[in-house]
Amino acid sequence: MSVTYETHTHDVLVIGAGGAGLRAAIEVSAQGLSVALVCKSLLGKAHTVMAEGGAAAALGNVDPADGWQTHFKDTMKGGKFLNNWRMAELHAKQAPERINELEQWGAVFDRTKDGKISQRAFGGHTYKRLAHVGDRTGLEMIRTLQDKGVHSGIDVYMECTISQLLKDGDGRVNGAFGYWRESGRFVTFNAKAVILATGGTGKAWKVTSNSWEYTGDGQTLAYEAGADLLDMEFIQFHPTGMVWPPGVRGILVTEGVRGEGGILRNKDGKRFMFDYLPPETKHTFAETEEECDRWVKATLANEHTDARRPPELSTRDNVSKAIYYEVQAGRGSPHGGVFLDISYQDADRIKRKLPSMYHQFKELADVDITKQPMEVGPTMHYTMGGIQVNPESQMTAVPGLFAAGECAAGLHGANRLGGNSLSDLVVFGRLAGLGAIEFAKSVEGTPKADEAQVKAAAEALMAPFERTGEGPYEVHRDLQEVMQHKVGIMRTEEDLTKALAELDAIEKRVANVSVEGSIQFNPGWHLAQDLKSMIVVSKAVAKCALERRESRGGHTRVDFPEYDEQLSNLNALVNKGADGKMQYRTEPKPIMPDELKKLFEEEKK
């Protein structure tokens, strides 16, 4: 097969144009290196726009007692201490600078009375910590980073799918191969360093807040290149997704609703979250409606208060499980969720603080949230696991390959706190950029694609056209059914064992998927490529979930409902073995230094 392709050569290639990819590219460009930014969709359409409630950073603008130490402790506790401590420390220390930087670049954050960046409460955060722009924070961040990036001289390649990373003779990543989604033409990118910033894996599940791009591309590119995937069992089911009508099921309802005082009730009108607070956290939450009212009153005035947080602001894993149990007990709403109500507040304030939620429910569900409660339920939202990286440089185990944002792992541990994702993007996007710069400067000469690798990648892309048989849509439907019902919010050994067997069968079907028609404008062909990624990440999640015989954070085993202390210090990893099969192993998590351990010891005194 003769392969015709166009070629672009840059110092650094960034795959993914969300918050992490843009911030990485901006850093590389600022240091004078040539950078290419490749995105699967259009610039500005990245999934970062779906992160609505705010970006977590200990600015202390509303609660002056806040600081990086408290943010660090909240992140570690929220992640059930499986986090990489160094990533949590770097994030907590650097997030304020990155948020202030966004403001300097033009981000228009909501303001306090004295003109500072306003901050709202979110689940698991001790203080009001989330810098926000109404409930459109991710959109504002993307707009700001996109404008900064375009004016920084970044070369942007839109609607391009990368199907394989390329390596040189020394095993270093030196570029990537892919195709233009519109025309189907092949393209290679030569680069001294590659940064993956492709986001999550949500389209492997049936009910998800994730958009169509989230098919685990970066995780799979890294896995196939020889990198490790870390703690893939930890999937975050956001407690509040839309449940009705069916066509919008899973669309995110921002935690900002609860951060502004939204109340969760079951069909009987009971405020049920009081009954689901873990014993070790009860002292941080209000125990009465009256104390909740004091907290809300201070929130409405954008003031600090000593009143404890409402129980609705427990961590996402806890709230999701509480809603699941209420529905299972027959106390759910008419369409299989519960009620989230903020209609007791002033209508104008709701429209000002939550404009997207107001319009979303009005247009999609014919519900006026200023007058009626919303029906909500858990939706697959975020992948805590991902590509293992060095905390300082964000480089993977493969020389020249870096990762940042949701496709990377380590910061969040077993459960992510709301708002940490947006600050994660800019903190570690920048660090990945710096790491790639240092590596690229050490590489001599001009990188060039290996023709044998290019030919093999092109043949793999074209293979579905040369087969006759099953189409990709049926395979995707069956994959989603397995992940939704057997690797979902509640897991058992029986279900996970069955899931792995079914995923093995689906993997064979993926390898034989057939498509018809032209390479131009062919969504079936695009899905055939995406399925290769979705089956890898699905098997990784199921395998790690089966092996972790305990319940921790976003991973709940019905048959092992408690923590297992023997697993408290172990991270799970998968990699591609020499035989091509997925290998599973564990390794001790990094040991936290004594000066950081003291922060938790002082808290207990």
Phi and psi in degrees as a GROMACS rama.xvg file:
@    title "Ramachandran Plot"
@    xaxis  label "Phi"
@    yaxis  label "Psi"
@TYPE xy
-84.9064  129.483  SER-2
-109.549  123.061  VAL-3
-107.035  129.427  THR-4
-153.906  155.294  TYR-5
-93.549  158.72  GLU-6
-131.299  139.225  THR-7
-129.441  137.164  HIS-8
-121.702  129.118  THR-9
-142.635  164.627  HIS-10
-68.0391  -44.7607  ASP-11
-132.015  136.659  VAL-12
-110.935  125.637  LEU-13
-110.491  122.734  VAL-14
-105.104  108.823  ILE-15
117.131  126.096  GLY-16
-117.042  34.8502  ALA-17
-83.3984  -161.29  GLY-18
-58.6829  -42.7862  GLY-19
-69.2413  -44.7371  ALA-20
-64.4402  -43.475  GLY-21
-63.597  -44.3664  LEU-22
-65.9231  -36.7229  ARG-23
-64.9167  -45.814  ALA-24
-63.7838  -39.0658  ALA-25
-60.5668  -42.7471  ILE-26
-64.7299  -43.9432  GLU-27
-62.6539  -45.6916  VAL-28
-63.5785  -38.1055  SER-29
-63.8721  -25.0316  ALA-30
-89.9747  5.58904  GLN-31
87.058  8.86414  GLY-32
-93.5914  155.205  LEU-33
-79.737  131.454  SER-34
-134.339  137.499  VAL-35
-109.528  133.784  ALA-36
-115.261  112.653  LEU-37
-106.726  130.865  VAL-38
-130.836  144.461  CYS-39
-71.3685  -30.3618  LYS-40
-109.917  -148.978  SER-41
-95.9623  149.739  LEU-42
-58.7181  130.494  LEU-43
97.2893  -7.90987  GLY-44
-103.093  10.4331  LYS-45
-62.3559  158.081  ALA-46
-67.8236  -11.5913  HIS-47
-53.8692  -29.7881  THR-48
-64.8845  -17.9383  VAL-49
-82.5587  -9.53206  MET-50
-85.4064  102.614  ALA-51
-101.386  -34.7567  GLU-52
-73.6333  -32.5673  GLY-53
154.763  171.021  GLY-54
-113.106  126.476  ALA-55
-80.2831  125.679  ALA-56
-158.811  134.64  ALA-57
-79.9019  68.5372  ALA-58
-76.8796  -28.6598  LEU-59
70.7769  25.8935  GLY-60
-77.2897  -30.4308  ASN-61
-105.526  -43.5283  VAL-62
-110.587  96.5184  ASP-63
-60.974  -20.3726  PRO-64
-74.2525  -11.5394  ALA-65
-68.3472  151.401  ASP-66
-163.469  172.514  GLY-67
-62.1747  -31.8996  TRP-68
-62.3274  -42.378  GLN-69
-68.7212  -40.3581  THR-70
-62.276  -42.1117  HIS-71
-60.2827  -47.0365  PHE-72
-63.6096  -42.6779  LYS-73
-60.7695  -41.5804  ASP-74
-65.8153  -43.7112  THR-75
-66.5035  -43.4528  MET-76
-66.3165  -40.6487  LYS-77
-62.2138  -35.9394  GLY-78
-85.2666  9.39179  GLY-79
55.5786  30.9389  LYS-80
64.7233  16.7005  PHE-81
-89.7398  -3.28213  LEU-82
-61.8146  155.864  ASN-83
-76.1359  113.333  ASN-84
-58.5995  -35.4132  TRP-85
-69.2541  -38.1524  ARG-86
-65.0063  -40.1214  MET-87
-64.9664  -37.5977  ALA-88
-67.857  -48.5635  GLU-89
-58.5226  -42.6028  LEU-90
-62.473  -49.0258  HIS-91
-64.3298  -38.181  ALA-92
-74.3147  -36.6787  LYS-93
-96.132  -15.9049  GLN-94
-57.5822  -44.4115  ALA-95
-57.564  -42.6727  PRO-96
-63.5614  -38.5699  GLU-97
-69.0809  -36.428  ARG-98
-69.7854  -43.5879  ILE-99
-61.5302  -34.8889  ASN-100
-63.259  -42.7844  GLU-101
-60.6783  -39.3034  LEU-102
-62.4584  -41.9515  GLU-103
-64.6971  -28.2141  GLN-104
-86.0474  -2.11619  TRP-105
119.341  1.42838  GLY-106
-66.7418  132.691  ALA-107
-103.411  84.3155  VAL-108
-76.1577  155.15  PHE-109
-62.1906  155.63  ASP-110
-121.644  151.05  ARG-111
-79.9233  175.557  THR-112
-62.2942  -29.1818  LYS-113
-96.73  14.9874  ASP-114
88.6624  4.02398  GLY-115
-82.7163  166.98  LYS-116
-63.2335  125.408  ILE-117
-74.72  154.229  SER-118
-137.137  139.1  GLN-119
-117.242  165.821  ARG-120
-80.9046  150.011  ALA-121
-144.688  160.609  PHE-122
-59.3745  133.688  GLY-123
85.5909  -9.47527  GLY-124
-94.4384  129.456  HIS-125
-62.8687  -38.2147  THR-126
-120.305  167.265  TYR-127
-70.5148  110.969  LYS-128
-130.329  -9.65445  ARG-129
-93.3434  111.129  LEU-130
-69.232  133.071  ALA-131
-144.349  160.953  HIS-132
-125.374  86.8123  VAL-133
54.9187  -128.263  GLY-134
-118.438  38.1082  ASP-135
-130.884  37.7028  ARG-136
-64.874  -45.1939  THR-137
-60.836  -38.6381  GLY-138
-62.6209  -42.0788  LEU-139
-67.1026  -37.7769  GLU-140
-65.0129  -44.4016  MET-141
-62.8067  -43.0061  ILE-142
-59.4387  -44.6636  ARG-143
-66.0915  -48.255  THR-144
-67.0271  -37.9754  LEU-145
-62.8739  -46.2321  GLN-146
-62.0157  -43.7537  ASP-147
-62.9607  -43.1337  LYS-148
-65.4416  -44.3048  GLY-149
-61.8208  -39.4234  VAL-150
-80.0499  -4.63274  HIS-151
-92.9526  -2.24007  SER-152
86.3412  22.6445  GLY-153
-74.3109  137.237  ILE-154
-87.172  119.2  ASP-155
-106.792  130.795  VAL-156
-119.429  106.548  TYR-157
-96.4956  159.568  MET-158
50.1546  53.2262  GLU-159
-130.038  125.995  CYS-160
-101.643  126.641  THR-161
-92.0798  124.424  ILE-162
-105.214  -18.6575  SER-163
-158.684  139.981  GLN-164
-84.6266  148.111  LEU-165
-109.899  149.78  LEU-166
-127.635  157.502  LYS-167
-93.3266  -175.494  ASP-168
-66.5591  -18.0025  GLY-169
-94.4158  5.41465  ASP-170
85.1081  7.17643  GLY-171
-85.1687  143.238  ARG-172
-70.0705  130.242  VAL-173
-133.203  21.8884  ASN-174
154.182  -166.076  GLY-175
-154.296  155.957  ALA-176
-120.347  141.671  PHE-177
-163.606  -160.541  GLY-178
-148.774  153.771  TYR-179
-79.2833  126.761  TRP-180
-65.9174  -30.4807  ARG-181
-73.9273  -49.9072  GLU-182
-98.646  -22.4445  SER-183
83.1741  -1.22037  GLY-184
-68.7817  148.548  ARG-185
-83.4012  153.161  PHE-186
-149.515  143.047  VAL-187
-119.947  148.135  THR-188
-120.932  119.099  PHE-189
-91.9609  134.348  ASN-190
-156.675  152.334  ALA-191
-80.48  -22.3317  LYS-192
-149.491  148.782  ALA-193
-127.277  133.166  VAL-194
-114.066  124.653  ILE-195
-93.1599  128.019  LEU-196
-146.019  54.9925  ALA-197
-96.6197  -1.09633  THR-198
85.5545  -150.251  GLY-199
-103.226  -153.336  GLY-200
-131.178  13.5392  THR-201
-59.6281  -26.4593  GLY-202
-73.3673  0.247095  LYS-203
-80.0363  -11.4003  ALA-204
-106.977  155.146  TRP-205
-76.5567  -40.694  LYS-206
-109.995  110.185  VAL-207
-149.328  151.591  THR-208
-84.8198  -8.09138  SER-209
-76.6927  149.908  ASN-210
-85.6157  177.816  SER-211
-63.4136  -23.2436  TRP-212
-70.8998  -19.6588  GLU-213
-83.7933  77.5438  TYR-214
-119.315  18.2274  THR-215
73.8417  27.6818  GLY-216
-61.8596  -49.9276  ASP-217
-63.7339  -42.6183  GLY-218
-59.1013  -41.6548  GLN-219
-74.2129  -38.9119  THR-220
-58.1222  -43.8895  LEU-221
-66.8758  -44.6192  ALA-222
-58.4744  -47.2672  TYR-223
-66.8515  -27.3395  GLU-224
-82.6381  -10.6737  ALA-225
114.287  5.9591  GLY-226
-82.6888  165.014  ALA-227
-96.0979  144.928  ASP-228
-103.979  132.257  LEU-229
-111.93  132.169  LEU-230
50.0004  48.8045  ASP-231
-71.9876  -12.6511  MET-232
-69.4368  -17.4507  GLU-233
-89.9748  99.8832  PHE-234
-113.104  131.118  ILE-235
-93.5493  120.583  GLN-236
-97.4135  107.132  PHE-237
-63.7636  133.425  HIS-238
-65.7478  -23.7494  PRO-239
-124.942  93.0872  THR-240
-114.566  159.172  GLY-241
-65.4295  145.529  MET-242
-118.974  -9.92856  VAL-243
-151.948  141.213  TRP-244
-73.6381  170.33  PRO-245
-56.252  -34.063  PRO-246
-66.577  -16.5629  GLY-247
-115.565  9.13673  VAL-248
-57.0559  129.236  ARG-249
101.588  -18.0583  GLY-250
-61.3517  135.905  ILE-251
-65.045  138.325  LEU-252
-113.264  108.512  VAL-253
-55.277  144.642  THR-254
-63.4394  -14.5537  GLU-255
-58.1856  -26.8  GLY-256
-62.4136  -45.6036  VAL-257
-73.0584  -32.1088  ARG-258
-64.4111  -24.4897  GLY-259
-95.2121  5.99709  GLU-260
110.758  11.4771  GLY-261
-62.2761  142.817  GLY-262
-114.262  136.07  ILE-263
-97.657  128.558  LEU-264
-134.998  152.239  ARG-265
-90.013  -173.763  ASN-266
-65.1689  -21.1699  LYS-267
-87.692  1.20713  ASP-268
85.5249  4.91973  GLY-269
-80.1606  137.249  LYS-270
-83.291  88.3934  ARG-271
-78.1837  -17.2386  PHE-272
-65.0068  -20.2103  MET-273
-58.4841  -27.2709  PHE-274
-87.5987  -5.03201  ASP-275
-121.202  18.0098  TYR-276
-81.8266  126.579  LEU-277
-58.0186  142.057  PRO-278
-53.5047  -37.4019  PRO-279
-73.0252  -11.8034  GLU-280
-112.245  -4.79331  THR-281
-58.6105  -31.9114  LYS-282
-68.1357  -14.3119  HIS-283
-94.4873  -5.64698  THR-284
-117.453  150.422  PHE-285
-61.7288  145.3  ALA-286
-108.632  -6.21922  GLU-287
-136.118  159.199  THR-288
-62.3667  -34.9419  GLU-289
-64.3976  -41.8511  GLU-290
-67.7565  -37.1055  GLU-291
-60.5439  -41.3256  CYS-292
-62.0231  -38.4442  ASP-293
-64.9058  -40.5014  ARG-294
-64.0463  -45.3156  TRP-295
-63.6545  -39.5652  VAL-296
-59.8875  -42.1468  LYS-297
-67.4255  -36.9931  ALA-298
-63.4482  -43.1228  THR-299
-62.5556  -31.0579  LEU-300
-90.7776  -1.24538  ALA-301
56.4951  47.8427  ASN-302
-123.764  160.583  GLU-303
-76.3768  147.38  HIS-304
-145.601  151.428  THR-305
-88.672  -4.32712  ASP-306
-63.6255  141.143  ALA-307
-73.4786  156.012  ARG-308
-67.405  149.864  ARG-309
-62.9076  152.428  PRO-310
-65.6199  -19.7765  PRO-311
-63.272  -15.7351  GLU-312
-98.6332  26.2879  LEU-313
-69.3602  171.602  SER-314
-65.898  158.238  THR-315
-61.6421  -39.0469  ARG-316
-61.3908  -39.9745  ASP-317
-69.8162  -43.1128  ASN-318
-66.9119  -40.0605  VAL-319
-60.4072  -45.3266  SER-320
-67.1015  -35.9352  LYS-321
-61.855  -44.6766  ALA-322
-63.7243  -42.6695  ILE-323
-57.3924  -46.8813  TYR-324
-66.5324  -37.6934  TYR-325
-63.271  -42.3762  GLU-326
-66.855  -43.1558  VAL-327
-62.5301  -29.9844  GLN-328
-83.3271  2.10153  ALA-329
84.7109  15.3053  GLY-330
-108.101  20.8464  ARG-331
-83.1391  175.17  GLY-332
-75.1821  171.814  SER-333
-56.4361  -27.1858  PRO-334
-111.302  23.3901  HIS-335
88.7563  24.2503  GLY-336
-131.172  -148.963  GLY-337
-134.275  -179.816  VAL-338
-102.598  133.301  PHE-339
-115.084  119.621  LEU-340
-125.49  126.008  ASP-341
-128.802  10.8971  ILE-342
-69.0293  -10.6885  SER-343
-73.2858  -12.5408  TYR-344
-89.2273  169.361  GLN-345
-61.3223  132.146  ASP-346
-60.98  -40.6681  ALA-347
-65.3744  -36.7983  ASP-348
-66.6528  -41.3107  ARG-349
-59.7177  -44.7948  ILE-350
-66.7873  -29.9758  LYS-351
-79.8706  -42.2667  ARG-352
-84.6925  -26.6335  LYS-353
-131.823  54.6629  LEU-354
-62.9191  -38.9915  PRO-355
-66.8853  -40.6233  SER-356
-65.8458  -38.0833  MET-357
-60.1657  -49.7902  TYR-358
-71.4871  -36.0092  HIS-359
-59.6091  -49.4435  GLN-360
-73.0455  -33.9263  PHE-361
-65.5154  -43.9256  LYS-362
-81.883  -38.1265  GLU-363
-94.5885  -26.5702  LEU-364
-126.94  0.17297  ALA-365
55.4656  40.4279  ASP-366
-118.51  128.71  VAL-367
-95.2926  104.994  ASP-368
-70.4337  -10.5382  ILE-369
-80.0469  -10.7408  THR-370
-126.857  -21.0677  LYS-371
-132.841  155.409  GLN-372
-77.0359  159.095  PRO-373
-95.7429  147.138  MET-374
-94.7929  126.082  GLU-375
-137.094  158.246  VAL-376
-160.917  168.381  GLY-377
-61.0187  143.025  PRO-378
-140.665  139.501  THR-379
-61.1252  124.362  MET-380
-126.282  -37.9462  HIS-381
-151.78  145.921  TYR-382
-105.978  105.743  THR-383
-70.3636  -35.6025  MET-384
-77.0129  176.655  GLY-385
161.05  -152.443  GLY-386
-75.2849  129.314  ILE-387
-73.5653  131.627  GLN-388
-133.375  160.163  VAL-389
-74.6615  129.647  ASN-390
-58.3679  -37.0951  PRO-391
-77.6104  -44.2433  GLU-392
-106.297  -17.5064  SER-393
69.0961  16.8153  GLN-394
-81.3589  143.613  MET-395
-83.6964  -172.372  THR-396
-72.1278  -11.0801  ALA-397
-97.2949  120.307  VAL-398
-55.9331  132.528  PRO-399
86.3511  -3.53247  GLY-400
-110.729  124.176  LEU-401
-121.624  161.473  PHE-402
-149.161  148.099  ALA-403
-152.961  157.484  ALA-404
83.5309  -153.51  GLY-405
-65.5777  -27.5637  GLU-406
-73.7021  -15.9638  CYS-407
-93.2127  168.339  ALA-408
-135.845  163.24  ALA-409
128.075  -41.1217  GLY-410
-67.126  -43.7772  LEU-411
-93.1682  -14.6815  HIS-412
63.2548  -132.041  GLY-413
-84.2348  -12.0094  ALA-414
-161.737  134.043  ASN-415
-93.0421  135.258  ARG-416
-77.5392  139.964  LEU-417
-56.9015  140.024  GLY-418
89.7058  -22.8538  GLY-419
-69.8641  -21.5831  ASN-420
-68.1752  -42.8514  SER-421
-68.4274  -41.3012  LEU-422
-72.2051  -29.8811  SER-423
-54.531  -45.4023  ASP-424
-58.7598  -46.9418  LEU-425
-80.8201  -31.5899  VAL-426
-67.5611  -53.7936  VAL-427
-86.4921  -19.0855  PHE-428
-61.9698  -45.0724  GLY-429
-63.0038  -45.5793  ARG-430
-65.087  -36.2627  LEU-431
-64.4045  -39.8462  ALA-432
-60.5511  -44.58  GLY-433
-64.7464  -40.6039  LEU-434
-63.8996  -42.2114  GLY-435
-66.7157  -36.7859  ALA-436
-60.1853  -48.9494  ILE-437
-61.173  -42.1019  GLU-438
-67.88  -45.5503  PHE-439
-59.6257  -37.7725  ALA-440
-67.0372  -20.7292  LYS-441
-86.9992  -9.67126  SER-442
-92.3035  125.127  VAL-443
-91.9556  151.51  GLU-444
79.1454  -175.953  GLY-445
-105.744  125.144  THR-446
-65.6882  147.56  PRO-447
-143.817  136.12  LYS-448
-67.7931  141.594  ALA-449
-79.7636  123.794  ASP-450
-62.3483  -35.0939  GLU-451
-64.9195  -41.2895  ALA-452
-65.8831  -41.2297  GLN-453
-62.0554  -45.1875  VAL-454
-61.7304  -44.2476  LYS-455
-63.2236  -40.1476  ALA-456
-66.3965  -40.0541  ALA-457
-65.9866  -41.2824  ALA-458
-64.1595  -39.162  GLU-459
-63.5929  -38.4901  ALA-460
-66.1297  -39.2254  LEU-461
-84.5378  -12.2719  MET-462
-54.3513  -41.1484  ALA-463
-58.5693  -27.5612  PRO-464
-74.0805  -19.5251  PHE-465
-96.5278  1.67563  GLU-466
-111.563  158.427  ARG-467
-122.042  131.751  THR-468
159.593  -142.642  GLY-469
-71.0752  141.253  GLU-470
-83.1927  163.427  GLY-471
-72.4744  -25.5383  PRO-472
-68.206  -39.3567  TYR-473
-65.11  -39.8246  GLU-474
-65.3963  -43.6917  VAL-475
-62.3287  -42.1547  HIS-476
-59.0507  -45.2703  ARG-477
-68.739  -36.9454  ASP-478
-60.6579  -46.4938  LEU-479
-62.9844  -37.7209  GLN-480
-62.5961  -43.8061  GLU-481
-62.4559  -48.0198  VAL-482
-68.3643  -38.4707  MET-483
-65.8518  -43.5331  GLN-484
-99.8649  -17.7885  HIS-485
-117.971  -16.5381  LYS-486
-130.309  45.1627  VAL-487
-99.1315  -143.543  GLY-488
-72.1944  -30.3491  ILE-489
-122.172  131.318  MET-490
-127.963  149.05  ARG-491
-135.457  160.518  THR-492
-61.5901  -39.2547  GLU-493
-61.5836  -47.3783  GLU-494
-65.3028  -42.8373  ASP-495
-68.3018  -36.6217  LEU-496
-64.3893  -44.1732  THR-497
-63.4146  -40.9755  LYS-498
-59.6834  -45.3181  ALA-499
-63.0981  -38.9458  LEU-500
-65.325  -42.7048  ALA-501
-68.3453  -36.1477  GLU-502
-67.9793  -34.4832  LEU-503
-60.8829  -41.8956  ASP-504
-67.5836  -39.8917  ALA-505
-66.796  -35.0557  ILE-506
-59.4667  -39.1788  GLU-507
-67.1002  -36.7478  LYS-508
-67.2335  -39.5105  ARG-509
-59.318  -40.3855  VAL-510
-68.3225  -14.2443  ALA-511
-119.816  14.7237  ASN-512
-61.2706  141.574  VAL-513
-119.436  142.83  SER-514
-131.284  155.857  VAL-515
-119.872  167.679  GLU-516
93.5181  -161.205  GLY-517
-91.4216  163.229  SER-518
-76.0018  -8.70483  ILE-519
-86.989  134.135  GLN-520
47.6906  50.1147  PHE-521
-115.08  91.2565  ASN-522
-63.9427  -29.3408  PRO-523
-63.9395  -38.0857  GLY-524
-66.8751  -41.9207  TRP-525
-58.852  -45.4133  HIS-526
-64.8825  -35.4914  LEU-527
-59.6904  -36.4337  ALA-528
-71.9451  -42.3985  GLN-529
-62.7815  -34.0621  ASP-530
-61.6206  -31.7236  LEU-531
-61.4804  -36.0204  LYS-532
-77.7577  -43.7396  SER-533
-63.608  -33.8365  MET-534
-71.1756  -35.1198  ILE-535
-64.7343  -50.9122  VAL-536
-68.6129  -33.3333  VAL-537
-64.286  -44.7275  SER-538
-65.1181  -36.7136  LYS-539
-64.579  -43.7844  ALA-540
-63.1678  -48.4617  VAL-541
-64.1842  -41.8624  ALA-542
-64.6818  -45.7595  LYS-543
-67.5791  -35.6388  CYS-544
-66.9646  -36.7027  ALA-545
-66.7608  -40.1863  LEU-546
-74.7185  -28.9461  GLU-547
-85.5085  94.4408  ARG-548
-90.3879  67.4292  ARG-549
-165.147  172.84  GLU-550
-112.375  128.558  SER-551
-156.587  121.664  ARG-552
58.0405  -125.956  GLY-553
-77.1528  0.695529  GLY-554
-112.218  112.618  HIS-555
-118.827  117.457  THR-556
-102.47  113.774  ARG-557
-60.4589  -34.3362  VAL-558
-83.9458  -9.2337  ASP-559
-137.484  75.4585  PHE-560
-75.2432  -11.52  PRO-561
-108.39  167.375  GLU-562
-65.6397  146.556  TYR-563
-111.683  111.263  ASP-564
-60.3847  -26.9581  GLU-565
-67.4405  -21.8244  GLN-566
-96.5451  -3.75344  LEU-567
-65.3396  -25.4507  SER-568
-110.349  16.3299  ASN-569
-118.722  130.299  LEU-570
-99.1235  147.232  ASN-571
-98.9607  138.864  ALA-572
-133.675  147.351  LEU-573
-128.471  148.829  VAL-574
-148.245  167.038  ASN-575
-86.8476  118.505  LYS-576
-75.4931  171.375  GLY-577
-61.8597  -25.1241  ALA-578
-86.6733  2.50991  ASP-579
87.0767  -4.90051  GLY-580
-92.73  157.143  LYS-581
-75.7315  126.253  MET-582
-106.386  139.683  GLN-583
-115.161  140.113  TYR-584
-154.669  168.815  ARG-585
-122.184  157.147  THR-586
-146.41  150.443  GLU-587
-61.892  139.105  PRO-588
-71.4465  156.472  LYS-589
-58.9338  141.535  PRO-590
-83.7735  126.363  ILE-591
-70.2466  135.334  MET-592
-67.9875  157.617  PRO-593
-59.6968  -36.4376  ASP-594
-65.3603  -27.9148  GLU-595
-84.192  -34.106  LEU-596
-59.9927  -34.0693  LYS-597
-62.4315  -28.0285  LYS-598
-59.9811  -38.779  LEU-599
-78.5274  -33.4713  PHE-600
-67.2425  -39.1192  GLU-601
-65.8227  -32.1778  GLU-602
-66.4209  -32.6955  GLU-603
-77.0345  -17.428  LYS-604
